[in-house]
Amino acid sequence: MVDPRLLPLDPHKLPPPSEWFAPDAERHLLDKPGFCPSCGASFDLGIVTEYWLADDRIFFSWCGSCSWTGNVIHVERAIIFEQEH
Ligand SMILES: [Zn+2]
């Protein structure tokens, strides 16, 4: 469990630590995307809900500024190739 003082402010109160889903609620608060990938506006005026598909954590998101709707997938680690300059 993360020190509650390190968690960002959220209008929804976290469940009591004794609840079975408390660690998931805490991770959601820490990892959910904060800004729209289309226009860059804060998701404070949008909706971000999370679901799981196998090992993937998927944040289904709607932007209240530009109405973009889509999935943002949390990735723990990625291996990418960069072209030489
Ligand atoms: Zn947007």
PDB file of the backbone (N, CA, C, O) and the ligand in Angstrom, with CONECT records:
HET     ZN  A 101       1
ATOM      1  N   MET A   1       0.843  -1.185   0.000  1.00  0.00           N
ATOM      2  CA  MET A   1       0.000   0.000   0.000  1.00  0.00           C
ATOM      3  C   MET A   1       0.887   1.246   0.000  1.00  0.00           C
ATOM      4  O   MET A   1       1.900   1.317   0.695  1.00  0.00           O
ATOM      5  N   VAL A   2       0.468   2.219  -0.802  1.00  0.00           N
ATOM      6  CA  VAL A   2       1.202   3.470  -0.943  1.00  0.00           C
ATOM      7  C   VAL A   2       0.810   4.419   0.189  1.00  0.00           C
ATOM      8  O   VAL A   2      -0.334   4.426   0.646  1.00  0.00           O
ATOM      9  N   ASP A   3       1.773   5.213   0.627  1.00  0.00           N
ATOM     10  CA  ASP A   3       1.488   6.241   1.631  1.00  0.00           C
ATOM     11  C   ASP A   3       0.373   7.143   1.102  1.00  0.00           C
ATOM     12  O   ASP A   3       0.541   7.740   0.038  1.00  0.00           O
ATOM     13  N   PRO A   4      -0.750   7.267   1.796  1.00  0.00           N
ATOM     14  CA  PRO A   4      -1.880   8.069   1.294  1.00  0.00           C
ATOM     15  C   PRO A   4      -1.513   9.510   0.972  1.00  0.00           C
ATOM     16  O   PRO A   4      -2.177  10.147   0.155  1.00  0.00           O
ATOM     17  N   ARG A   5      -0.474  10.027   1.598  1.00  0.00           N
ATOM     18  CA  ARG A   5      -0.071  11.418   1.317  1.00  0.00           C
ATOM     19  C   ARG A   5       0.531  11.557  -0.075  1.00  0.00           C
ATOM     20  O   ARG A   5       0.619  12.667  -0.599  1.00  0.00           O
ATOM     21  N   LEU A   6       0.951  10.432  -0.688  1.00  0.00           N
ATOM     22  CA  LEU A   6       1.546  10.466  -2.023  1.00  0.00           C
ATOM     23  C   LEU A   6       0.510  10.312  -3.131  1.00  0.00           C
ATOM     24  O   LEU A   6       0.831  10.495  -4.305  1.00  0.00           O
ATOM     25  N   LEU A   7      -0.717   9.979  -2.774  1.00  0.00           N
ATOM     26  CA  LEU A   7      -1.750   9.780  -3.784  1.00  0.00           C
ATOM     27  C   LEU A   7      -2.272  11.128  -4.276  1.00  0.00           C
ATOM     28  O   LEU A   7      -2.390  12.072  -3.494  1.00  0.00           O
ATOM     29  N   PRO A   8      -2.585  11.222  -5.576  1.00  0.00           N
ATOM     30  CA  PRO A   8      -3.163  12.467  -6.081  1.00  0.00           C
ATOM     31  C   PRO A   8      -4.569  12.674  -5.519  1.00  0.00           C
ATOM     32  O   PRO A   8      -5.220  11.731  -5.068  1.00  0.00           O
ATOM     33  N   LEU A   9      -5.020  13.929  -5.557  1.00  0.00           N
ATOM     34  CA  LEU A   9      -6.374  14.209  -5.095  1.00  0.00           C
ATOM     35  C   LEU A   9      -7.369  13.556  -6.036  1.00  0.00           C
ATOM     36  O   LEU A   9      -7.158  13.510  -7.248  1.00  0.00           O
ATOM     37  N   ASP A  10      -8.423  13.065  -5.484  1.00  0.00           N
ATOM     38  CA  ASP A  10      -9.456  12.439  -6.296  1.00  0.00           C
ATOM     39  C   ASP A  10     -10.800  12.757  -5.652  1.00  0.00           C
ATOM     40  O   ASP A  10     -10.937  12.694  -4.430  1.00  0.00           O
ATOM     41  N   PRO A  11     -11.793  13.100  -6.472  1.00  0.00           N
ATOM     42  CA  PRO A  11     -13.089  13.442  -5.870  1.00  0.00           C
ATOM     43  C   PRO A  11     -13.793  12.235  -5.249  1.00  0.00           C
ATOM     44  O   PRO A  11     -14.733  12.392  -4.470  1.00  0.00           O
ATOM     45  N   HIS A  12     -13.337  11.037  -5.595  1.00  0.00           N
ATOM     46  CA  HIS A  12     -13.967   9.838  -5.049  1.00  0.00           C
ATOM     47  C   HIS A  12     -13.098   9.286  -3.930  1.00  0.00           C
ATOM     48  O   HIS A  12     -11.897   9.085  -4.109  1.00  0.00           O
ATOM     49  N   LYS A  13     -13.691   9.048  -2.811  1.00  0.00           N
ATOM     50  CA  LYS A  13     -12.962   8.531  -1.656  1.00  0.00           C
ATOM     51  C   LYS A  13     -12.531   7.090  -1.923  1.00  0.00           C
ATOM     52  O   LYS A  13     -13.310   6.287  -2.437  1.00  0.00           O
ATOM     53  N   LEU A  14     -11.304   6.774  -1.575  1.00  0.00           N
ATOM     54  CA  LEU A  14     -10.830   5.402  -1.701  1.00  0.00           C
ATOM     55  C   LEU A  14     -11.561   4.517  -0.700  1.00  0.00           C
ATOM     56  O   LEU A  14     -11.968   4.979   0.365  1.00  0.00           O
ATOM     57  N   PRO A  15     -11.725   3.236  -1.050  1.00  0.00           N
ATOM     58  CA  PRO A  15     -12.392   2.327  -0.115  1.00  0.00           C
ATOM     59  C   PRO A  15     -11.491   2.072   1.095  1.00  0.00           C
ATOM     60  O   PRO A  15     -10.288   2.324   1.029  1.00  0.00           O
ATOM     61  N   PRO A  16     -12.055   1.580   2.190  1.00  0.00           N
ATOM     62  CA  PRO A  16     -11.225   1.221   3.354  1.00  0.00           C
ATOM     63  C   PRO A  16     -10.175   0.194   2.937  1.00  0.00           C
ATOM     64  O   PRO A  16     -10.460  -0.670   2.109  1.00  0.00           O
ATOM     65  N   PRO A  17      -8.961   0.274   3.500  1.00  0.00           N
ATOM     66  CA  PRO A  17      -7.884  -0.653   3.119  1.00  0.00           C
ATOM     67  C   PRO A  17      -8.241  -2.122   3.316  1.00  0.00           C
ATOM     68  O   PRO A  17      -7.619  -2.992   2.707  1.00  0.00           O
ATOM     69  N   SER A  18      -9.229  -2.410   4.154  1.00  0.00           N
ATOM     70  CA  SER A  18      -9.614  -3.803   4.405  1.00  0.00           C
ATOM     71  C   SER A  18     -10.449  -4.400   3.269  1.00  0.00           C
ATOM     72  O   SER A  18     -10.629  -5.616   3.212  1.00  0.00           O
ATOM     73  N   GLU A  19     -10.958  -3.560   2.368  1.00  0.00           N
ATOM     74  CA  GLU A  19     -11.766  -4.080   1.250  1.00  0.00           C
ATOM     75  C   GLU A  19     -10.875  -4.836   0.272  1.00  0.00           C
ATOM     76  O   GLU A  19      -9.718  -4.463   0.073  1.00  0.00           O
ATOM     77  N   TRP A  20     -11.403  -5.893  -0.340  1.00  0.00           N
ATOM     78  CA  TRP A  20     -10.618  -6.736  -1.234  1.00  0.00           C
ATOM     79  C   TRP A  20     -10.136  -5.971  -2.460  1.00  0.00           C
ATOM     80  O   TRP A  20      -9.092  -6.303  -3.021  1.00  0.00           O
ATOM     81  N   PHE A  21     -10.877  -4.958  -2.883  1.00  0.00           N
ATOM     82  CA  PHE A  21     -10.524  -4.213  -4.093  1.00  0.00           C
ATOM     83  C   PHE A  21      -9.741  -2.935  -3.804  1.00  0.00           C
ATOM     84  O   PHE A  21      -9.460  -2.169  -4.726  1.00  0.00           O
ATOM     85  N   ALA A  22      -9.381  -2.688  -2.542  1.00  0.00           N
ATOM     86  CA  ALA A  22      -8.674  -1.453  -2.179  1.00  0.00           C
ATOM     87  C   ALA A  22      -7.348  -1.285  -2.930  1.00  0.00           C
ATOM     88  O   ALA A  22      -7.065  -0.182  -3.396  1.00  0.00           O
ATOM     89  N   PRO A  23      -6.508  -2.350  -3.069  1.00  0.00           N
ATOM     90  CA  PRO A  23      -5.259  -2.163  -3.837  1.00  0.00           C
ATOM     91  C   PRO A  23      -5.510  -1.799  -5.303  1.00  0.00           C
ATOM     92  O   PRO A  23      -4.765  -1.003  -5.875  1.00  0.00           O
ATOM     93  N   ASP A  24      -6.553  -2.374  -5.919  1.00  0.00           N
ATOM     94  CA  ASP A  24      -6.865  -2.037  -7.311  1.00  0.00           C
ATOM     95  C   ASP A  24      -7.333  -0.589  -7.432  1.00  0.00           C
ATOM     96  O   ASP A  24      -6.966   0.104  -8.381  1.00  0.00           O
ATOM     97  N   ALA A  25      -8.137  -0.133  -6.480  1.00  0.00           N
ATOM     98  CA  ALA A  25      -8.610   1.255  -6.511  1.00  0.00           C
ATOM     99  C   ALA A  25      -7.442   2.220  -6.365  1.00  0.00           C
ATOM    100  O   ALA A  25      -7.404   3.263  -7.018  1.00  0.00           O
ATOM    101  N   GLU A  26      -6.497   1.873  -5.513  1.00  0.00           N
ATOM    102  CA  GLU A  26      -5.313   2.712  -5.313  1.00  0.00           C
ATOM    103  C   GLU A  26      -4.476   2.762  -6.587  1.00  0.00           C
ATOM    104  O   GLU A  26      -4.041   3.839  -6.993  1.00  0.00           O
ATOM    105  N   ARG A  27      -4.240   1.604  -7.230  1.00  0.00           N
ATOM    106  CA  ARG A  27      -3.439   1.569  -8.471  1.00  0.00           C
ATOM    107  C   ARG A  27      -4.145   2.359  -9.573  1.00  0.00           C
ATOM    108  O   ARG A  27      -3.491   3.043 -10.361  1.00  0.00           O
ATOM    109  N   HIS A  28      -5.469   2.269  -9.631  1.00  0.00           N
ATOM    110  CA  HIS A  28      -6.210   3.021 -10.643  1.00  0.00           C
ATOM    111  C   HIS A  28      -5.972   4.516 -10.465  1.00  0.00           C
ATOM    112  O   HIS A  28      -5.705   5.233 -11.430  1.00  0.00           O
ATOM    113  N   LEU A  29      -6.070   4.971  -9.233  1.00  0.00           N
ATOM    114  CA  LEU A  29      -5.869   6.394  -8.952  1.00  0.00           C
ATOM    115  C   LEU A  29      -4.464   6.838  -9.342  1.00  0.00           C
ATOM    116  O   LEU A  29      -4.283   7.952  -9.833  1.00  0.00           O
ATOM    117  N   LEU A  30      -3.471   5.980  -9.132  1.00  0.00           N
ATOM    118  CA  LEU A  30      -2.082   6.343  -9.445  1.00  0.00           C
ATOM    119  C   LEU A  30      -1.774   6.241 -10.937  1.00  0.00           C
ATOM    120  O   LEU A  30      -0.985   7.035 -11.450  1.00  0.00           O
ATOM    121  N   ASP A  31      -2.372   5.291 -11.642  1.00  0.00           N
ATOM    122  CA  ASP A  31      -1.957   4.989 -13.009  1.00  0.00           C
ATOM    123  C   ASP A  31      -2.885   5.502 -14.104  1.00  0.00           C
ATOM    124  O   ASP A  31      -2.490   5.503 -15.270  1.00  0.00           O
ATOM    125  N   LYS A  32      -4.082   5.932 -13.787  1.00  0.00           N
ATOM    126  CA  LYS A  32      -5.011   6.341 -14.846  1.00  0.00           C
ATOM    127  C   LYS A  32      -4.432   7.521 -15.618  1.00  0.00           C
ATOM    128  O   LYS A  32      -3.757   8.369 -15.034  1.00  0.00           O
ATOM    129  N   PRO A  33      -4.689   7.588 -16.932  1.00  0.00           N
ATOM    130  CA  PRO A  33      -4.169   8.716 -17.708  1.00  0.00           C
ATOM    131  C   PRO A  33      -4.811  10.022 -17.246  1.00  0.00           C
ATOM    132  O   PRO A  33      -5.996  10.065 -16.916  1.00  0.00           O
ATOM    133  N   GLY A  34      -4.014  11.073 -17.228  1.00  0.00           N
ATOM    134  CA  GLY A  34      -4.504  12.358 -16.748  1.00  0.00           C
ATOM    135  C   GLY A  34      -4.924  13.311 -17.850  1.00  0.00           C
ATOM    136  O   GLY A  34      -5.664  14.267 -17.618  1.00  0.00           O
ATOM    137  N   PHE A  35      -4.432  13.031 -19.079  1.00  0.00           N
ATOM    138  CA  PHE A  35      -4.672  13.981 -20.161  1.00  0.00           C
ATOM    139  C   PHE A  35      -5.101  13.260 -21.431  1.00  0.00           C
ATOM    140  O   PHE A  35      -4.698  12.124 -21.679  1.00  0.00           O
ATOM    141  N   CYS A  36      -5.911  13.922 -22.223  1.00  0.00           N
ATOM    142  CA  CYS A  36      -6.429  13.384 -23.474  1.00  0.00           C
ATOM    143  C   CYS A  36      -5.289  13.244 -24.496  1.00  0.00           C
ATOM    144  O   CYS A  36      -4.547  14.200 -24.721  1.00  0.00           O
ATOM    145  N   PRO A  37      -5.145  12.064 -25.115  1.00  0.00           N
ATOM    146  CA  PRO A  37      -4.089  11.904 -26.113  1.00  0.00           C
ATOM    147  C   PRO A  37      -4.383  12.629 -27.425  1.00  0.00           C
ATOM    148  O   PRO A  37      -3.505  12.732 -28.281  1.00  0.00           O
ATOM    149  N   SER A  38      -5.597  13.129 -27.592  1.00  0.00           N
ATOM    150  CA  SER A  38      -5.955  13.840 -28.821  1.00  0.00           C
ATOM    151  C   SER A  38      -5.735  15.349 -28.699  1.00  0.00           C
ATOM    152  O   SER A  38      -5.107  15.950 -29.571  1.00  0.00           O
ATOM    153  N   CYS A  39      -6.242  15.969 -27.628  1.00  0.00           N
ATOM    154  CA  CYS A  39      -6.149  17.436 -27.508  1.00  0.00           C
ATOM    155  C   CYS A  39      -5.294  17.898 -26.333  1.00  0.00           C
ATOM    156  O   CYS A  39      -4.965  19.081 -26.249  1.00  0.00           O
ATOM    157  N   GLY A  40      -4.928  17.000 -25.426  1.00  0.00           N
ATOM    158  CA  GLY A  40      -4.074  17.356 -24.302  1.00  0.00           C
ATOM    159  C   GLY A  40      -4.812  17.917 -23.100  1.00  0.00           C
ATOM    160  O   GLY A  40      -4.185  18.243 -22.091  1.00  0.00           O
ATOM    161  N   ALA A  41      -6.131  18.037 -23.185  1.00  0.00           N
ATOM    162  CA  ALA A  41      -6.888  18.564 -22.038  1.00  0.00           C
ATOM    163  C   ALA A  41      -6.885  17.551 -20.899  1.00  0.00           C
ATOM    164  O   ALA A  41      -6.706  16.351 -21.111  1.00  0.00           O
ATOM    165  N   SER A  42      -7.082  18.053 -19.707  1.00  0.00           N
ATOM    166  CA  SER A  42      -7.148  17.181 -18.532  1.00  0.00           C
ATOM    167  C   SER A  42      -8.389  16.300 -18.601  1.00  0.00           C
ATOM    168  O   SER A  42      -9.450  16.729 -19.054  1.00  0.00           O
ATOM    169  N   PHE A  43      -8.237  15.079 -18.149  1.00  0.00           N
ATOM    170  CA  PHE A  43      -9.390  14.171 -18.061  1.00  0.00           C
ATOM    171  C   PHE A  43     -10.240  14.484 -16.831  1.00  0.00           C
ATOM    172  O   PHE A  43     -11.186  13.750 -16.543  1.00  0.00           O
ATOM    173  N   ASP A  44      -9.927  15.563 -16.092  1.00  0.00           N
ATOM    174  CA  ASP A  44     -10.765  15.942 -14.956  1.00  0.00           C
ATOM    175  C   ASP A  44     -12.202  16.178 -15.391  1.00  0.00           C
ATOM    176  O   ASP A  44     -13.131  15.974 -14.610  1.00  0.00           O
ATOM    177  N   LEU A  45     -12.391  16.608 -16.638  1.00  0.00           N
ATOM    178  CA  LEU A  45     -13.742  16.848 -17.149  1.00  0.00           C
ATOM    179  C   LEU A  45     -14.232  15.678 -17.993  1.00  0.00           C
ATOM    180  O   LEU A  45     -15.274  15.777 -18.641  1.00  0.00           O
ATOM    181  N   GLY A  46     -13.506  14.590 -17.992  1.00  0.00           N
ATOM    182  CA  GLY A  46     -13.901  13.425 -18.771  1.00  0.00           C
ATOM    183  C   GLY A  46     -14.176  12.231 -17.879  1.00  0.00           C
ATOM    184  O   GLY A  46     -14.443  12.362 -16.684  1.00  0.00           O
ATOM    185  N   ILE A  47     -14.105  11.080 -18.487  1.00  0.00           N
ATOM    186  CA  ILE A  47     -14.343   9.833 -17.759  1.00  0.00           C
ATOM    187  C   ILE A  47     -13.215   8.866 -18.083  1.00  0.00           C
ATOM    188  O   ILE A  47     -12.857   8.700 -19.249  1.00  0.00           O
ATOM    189  N   VAL A  48     -12.664   8.240 -17.082  1.00  0.00           N
ATOM    190  CA  VAL A  48     -11.659   7.189 -17.266  1.00  0.00           C
ATOM    191  C   VAL A  48     -12.080   6.005 -16.404  1.00  0.00           C
ATOM    192  O   VAL A  48     -12.128   6.089 -15.176  1.00  0.00           O
ATOM    193  N   THR A  49     -12.378   4.920 -17.067  1.00  0.00           N
ATOM    194  CA  THR A  49     -12.726   3.699 -16.347  1.00  0.00           C
ATOM    195  C   THR A  49     -11.769   2.599 -16.781  1.00  0.00           C
ATOM    196  O   THR A  49     -11.267   2.615 -17.905  1.00  0.00           O
ATOM    197  N   GLU A  50     -11.520   1.661 -15.908  1.00  0.00           N
ATOM    198  CA  GLU A  50     -10.489   0.662 -16.165  1.00  0.00           C
ATOM    199  C   GLU A  50     -11.089  -0.733 -16.249  1.00  0.00           C
ATOM    200  O   GLU A  50     -11.978  -1.093 -15.477  1.00  0.00           O
ATOM    201  N   TYR A  51     -10.585  -1.513 -17.205  1.00  0.00           N
ATOM    202  CA  TYR A  51     -10.923  -2.927 -17.228  1.00  0.00           C
ATOM    203  C   TYR A  51      -9.674  -3.707 -17.592  1.00  0.00           C
ATOM    204  O   TYR A  51      -8.656  -3.133 -17.979  1.00  0.00           O
ATOM    205  N   TRP A  52      -9.764  -5.001 -17.463  1.00  0.00           N
ATOM    206  CA  TRP A  52      -8.595  -5.850 -17.672  1.00  0.00           C
ATOM    207  C   TRP A  52      -8.881  -6.844 -18.777  1.00  0.00           C
ATOM    208  O   TRP A  52      -9.992  -7.361 -18.895  1.00  0.00           O
ATOM    209  N   LEU A  53      -7.862  -7.105 -19.590  1.00  0.00           N
ATOM    210  CA  LEU A  53      -7.938  -8.123 -20.626  1.00  0.00           C
ATOM    211  C   LEU A  53      -6.629  -8.900 -20.522  1.00  0.00           C
ATOM    212  O   LEU A  53      -5.571  -8.408 -20.914  1.00  0.00           O
ATOM    213  N   ALA A  54      -6.712 -10.123 -19.990  1.00  0.00           N
ATOM    214  CA  ALA A  54      -5.526 -10.916 -19.678  1.00  0.00           C
ATOM    215  C   ALA A  54      -4.639 -10.093 -18.737  1.00  0.00           C
ATOM    216  O   ALA A  54      -5.099  -9.696 -17.667  1.00  0.00           O
ATOM    217  N   ASP A  55      -3.392  -9.831 -19.103  1.00  0.00           N
ATOM    218  CA  ASP A  55      -2.502  -9.063 -18.243  1.00  0.00           C
ATOM    219  C   ASP A  55      -2.543  -7.563 -18.514  1.00  0.00           C
ATOM    220  O   ASP A  55      -1.880  -6.794 -17.818  1.00  0.00           O
ATOM    221  N   ASP A  56      -3.317  -7.134 -19.520  1.00  0.00           N
ATOM    222  CA  ASP A  56      -3.367  -5.717 -19.878  1.00  0.00           C
ATOM    223  C   ASP A  56      -4.351  -4.964 -18.987  1.00  0.00           C
ATOM    224  O   ASP A  56      -5.442  -5.450 -18.687  1.00  0.00           O
ATOM    225  N   ARG A  57      -3.941  -3.772 -18.573  1.00  0.00           N
ATOM    226  CA  ARG A  57      -4.824  -2.834 -17.881  1.00  0.00           C
ATOM    227  C   ARG A  57      -5.225  -1.795 -18.912  1.00  0.00           C
ATOM    228  O   ARG A  57      -4.372  -1.081 -19.438  1.00  0.00           O
ATOM    229  N   ILE A  58      -6.522  -1.704 -19.209  1.00  0.00           N
ATOM    230  CA  ILE A  58      -7.027  -0.842 -20.264  1.00  0.00           C
ATOM    231  C   ILE A  58      -7.899   0.245 -19.639  1.00  0.00           C
ATOM    232  O   ILE A  58      -8.831  -0.038 -18.886  1.00  0.00           O
ATOM    233  N   PHE A  59      -7.572   1.497 -19.972  1.00  0.00           N
ATOM    234  CA  PHE A  59      -8.325   2.633 -19.448  1.00  0.00           C
ATOM    235  C   PHE A  59      -9.214   3.173 -20.567  1.00  0.00           C
ATOM    236  O   PHE A  59      -8.748   3.881 -21.460  1.00  0.00           O
ATOM    237  N   PHE A  60     -10.492   2.829 -20.505  1.00  0.00           N
ATOM    238  CA  PHE A  60     -11.454   3.346 -21.474  1.00  0.00           C
ATOM    239  C   PHE A  60     -11.746   4.790 -21.087  1.00  0.00           C
ATOM    240  O   PHE A  60     -12.186   5.070 -19.972  1.00  0.00           O
ATOM    241  N   SER A  61     -11.494   5.711 -22.032  1.00  0.00           N
ATOM    242  CA  SER A  61     -11.493   7.132 -21.681  1.00  0.00           C
ATOM    243  C   SER A  61     -12.370   7.945 -22.621  1.00  0.00           C
ATOM    244  O   SER A  61     -12.503   7.630 -23.803  1.00  0.00           O
ATOM    245  N   TRP A  62     -12.962   8.990 -22.074  1.00  0.00           N
ATOM    246  CA  TRP A  62     -13.735   9.961 -22.853  1.00  0.00           C
ATOM    247  C   TRP A  62     -13.291  11.352 -22.418  1.00  0.00           C
ATOM    248  O   TRP A  62     -13.212  11.653 -21.227  1.00  0.00           O
ATOM    249  N   CYS A  63     -12.999  12.200 -23.419  1.00  0.00           N
ATOM    250  CA  CYS A  63     -12.544  13.560 -23.150  1.00  0.00           C
ATOM    251  C   CYS A  63     -13.735  14.521 -23.188  1.00  0.00           C
ATOM    252  O   CYS A  63     -14.472  14.573 -24.173  1.00  0.00           O
ATOM    253  N   GLY A  64     -13.910  15.270 -22.116  1.00  0.00           N
ATOM    254  CA  GLY A  64     -14.992  16.235 -22.047  1.00  0.00           C
ATOM    255  C   GLY A  64     -14.731  17.487 -22.869  1.00  0.00           C
ATOM    256  O   GLY A  64     -15.652  18.271 -23.097  1.00  0.00           O
ATOM    257  N   SER A  65     -13.499  17.693 -23.321  1.00  0.00           N
ATOM    258  CA  SER A  65     -13.168  18.884 -24.110  1.00  0.00           C
ATOM    259  C   SER A  65     -13.370  18.662 -25.599  1.00  0.00           C
ATOM    260  O   SER A  65     -13.946  19.512 -26.278  1.00  0.00           O
ATOM    261  N   CYS A  66     -12.898  17.515 -26.126  1.00  0.00           N
ATOM    262  CA  CYS A  66     -12.972  17.288 -27.577  1.00  0.00           C
ATOM    263  C   CYS A  66     -13.815  16.063 -27.941  1.00  0.00           C
ATOM    264  O   CYS A  66     -13.976  15.756 -29.122  1.00  0.00           O
ATOM    265  N   SER A  67     -14.341  15.379 -26.963  1.00  0.00           N
ATOM    266  CA  SER A  67     -15.190  14.192 -27.155  1.00  0.00           C
ATOM    267  C   SER A  67     -14.437  12.975 -27.682  1.00  0.00           C
ATOM    268  O   SER A  67     -15.064  12.004 -28.105  1.00  0.00           O
ATOM    269  N   TRP A  68     -13.092  13.007 -27.664  1.00  0.00           N
ATOM    270  CA  TRP A  68     -12.338  11.819 -28.058  1.00  0.00           C
ATOM    271  C   TRP A  68     -12.710  10.676 -27.131  1.00  0.00           C
ATOM    272  O   TRP A  68     -12.849  10.864 -25.923  1.00  0.00           O
ATOM    273  N   THR A  69     -12.867   9.509 -27.697  1.00  0.00           N
ATOM    274  CA  THR A  69     -13.160   8.308 -26.922  1.00  0.00           C
ATOM    275  C   THR A  69     -12.232   7.206 -27.390  1.00  0.00           C
ATOM    276  O   THR A  69     -12.089   6.984 -28.592  1.00  0.00           O
ATOM    277  N   GLY A  70     -11.600   6.515 -26.455  1.00  0.00           N
ATOM    278  CA  GLY A  70     -10.714   5.436 -26.847  1.00  0.00           C
ATOM    279  C   GLY A  70     -10.087   4.756 -25.650  1.00  0.00           C
ATOM    280  O   GLY A  70     -10.353   5.105 -24.500  1.00  0.00           O
ATOM    281  N   ASN A  71      -9.254   3.784 -25.944  1.00  0.00           N
ATOM    282  CA  ASN A  71      -8.568   3.019 -24.915  1.00  0.00           C
ATOM    283  C   ASN A  71      -7.125   3.488 -24.771  1.00  0.00           C
ATOM    284  O   ASN A  71      -6.435   3.716 -25.764  1.00  0.00           O
ATOM    285  N   VAL A  72      -6.685   3.626 -23.550  1.00  0.00           N
ATOM    286  CA  VAL A  72      -5.292   3.872 -23.233  1.00  0.00           C
ATOM    287  C   VAL A  72      -4.832   2.639 -22.461  1.00  0.00           C
ATOM    288  O   VAL A  72      -5.424   2.288 -21.441  1.00  0.00           O
ATOM    289  N   ILE A  73      -3.787   1.986 -22.939  1.00  0.00           N
ATOM    290  CA  ILE A  73      -3.339   0.736 -22.327  1.00  0.00           C
ATOM    291  C   ILE A  73      -2.064   0.981 -21.539  1.00  0.00           C
ATOM    292  O   ILE A  73      -1.081   1.507 -22.062  1.00  0.00           O
ATOM    293  N   HIS A  74      -2.099   0.594 -20.283  1.00  0.00           N
ATOM    294  CA  HIS A  74      -0.940   0.730 -19.414  1.00  0.00           C
ATOM    295  C   HIS A  74       0.076  -0.348 -19.770  1.00  0.00           C
ATOM    296  O   HIS A  74      -0.270  -1.526 -19.857  1.00  0.00           O
ATOM    297  N   VAL A  75       1.320   0.050 -19.975  1.00  0.00           N
ATOM    298  CA  VAL A  75       2.387  -0.885 -20.338  1.00  0.00           C
ATOM    299  C   VAL A  75       3.466  -0.817 -19.267  1.00  0.00           C
ATOM    300  O   VAL A  75       3.974   0.260 -18.952  1.00  0.00           O
ATOM    301  N   GLU A  76       3.808  -1.956 -18.718  1.00  0.00           N
ATOM    302  CA  GLU A  76       4.852  -2.006 -17.695  1.00  0.00           C
ATOM    303  C   GLU A  76       6.231  -1.811 -18.317  1.00  0.00           C
ATOM    304  O   GLU A  76       7.079  -1.118 -17.755  1.00  0.00           O
ATOM    305  N   ARG A  77       6.455  -2.434 -19.497  1.00  0.00           N
ATOM    306  CA  ARG A  77       7.763  -2.408 -20.116  1.00  0.00           C
ATOM    307  C   ARG A  77       7.589  -2.566 -21.619  1.00  0.00           C
ATOM    308  O   ARG A  77       6.741  -3.338 -22.067  1.00  0.00           O
ATOM    309  N   ALA A  78       8.378  -1.846 -22.395  1.00  0.00           N
ATOM    310  CA  ALA A  78       8.300  -1.958 -23.846  1.00  0.00           C
ATOM    311  C   ALA A  78       9.713  -2.015 -24.428  1.00  0.00           C
ATOM    312  O   ALA A  78      10.637  -1.374 -23.928  1.00  0.00           O
ATOM    313  N   ILE A  79       9.853  -2.788 -25.479  1.00  0.00           N
ATOM    314  CA  ILE A  79      11.125  -2.848 -26.214  1.00  0.00           C
ATOM    315  C   ILE A  79      10.855  -2.243 -27.587  1.00  0.00           C
ATOM    316  O   ILE A  79      10.036  -2.762 -28.346  1.00  0.00           O
ATOM    317  N   ILE A  80      11.525  -1.169 -27.902  1.00  0.00           N
ATOM    318  CA  ILE A  80      11.305  -0.490 -29.173  1.00  0.00           C
ATOM    319  C   ILE A  80      12.631  -0.296 -29.893  1.00  0.00           C
ATOM    320  O   ILE A  80      13.701  -0.351 -29.286  1.00  0.00           O
ATOM    321  N   PHE A  81      12.543  -0.074 -31.168  1.00  0.00           N
ATOM    322  CA  PHE A  81      13.723   0.169 -31.963  1.00  0.00           C
ATOM    323  C   PHE A  81      13.697   1.608 -32.445  1.00  0.00           C
ATOM    324  O   PHE A  81      12.658   2.124 -32.857  1.00  0.00           O
ATOM    325  N   GLU A  82      14.855   2.245 -32.385  1.00  0.00           N
ATOM    326  CA  GLU A  82      14.954   3.625 -32.811  1.00  0.00           C
ATOM    327  C   GLU A  82      15.880   3.660 -34.031  1.00  0.00           C
ATOM    328  O   GLU A  82      16.967   3.084 -34.015  1.00  0.00           O
ATOM    329  N   GLN A  83      15.431   4.344 -35.085  1.00  0.00           N
ATOM    330  CA  GLN A  83      16.249   4.503 -36.269  1.00  0.00           C
ATOM    331  C   GLN A  83      17.504   5.290 -35.942  1.00  0.00           C
ATOM    332  O   GLN A  83      17.477   6.217 -35.132  1.00  0.00           O
ATOM    333  N   GLU A  84      18.623   4.906 -36.589  1.00  0.00           N
ATOM    334  CA  GLU A  84      19.834   5.675 -36.379  1.00  0.00           C
ATOM    335  C   GLU A  84      19.722   7.020 -37.069  1.00  0.00           C
ATOM    336  O   GLU A  84      19.088   7.151 -38.116  1.00  0.00           O
ATOM    337  N   HIS A  85      20.341   8.007 -36.468  1.00  0.00           N
ATOM    338  CA  HIS A  85      20.260   9.368 -36.998  1.00  0.00           C
ATOM    339  C   HIS A  85      21.401   9.642 -37.931  1.00  0.00           C
ATOM    340  O   HIS A  85      21.501  10.740 -38.478  1.00  0.00           O
TER     341      HIS A  85
HETATM  342 ZN    ZN A 101      -9.526  15.786 -25.870  1.00  0.00          ZN2+
END
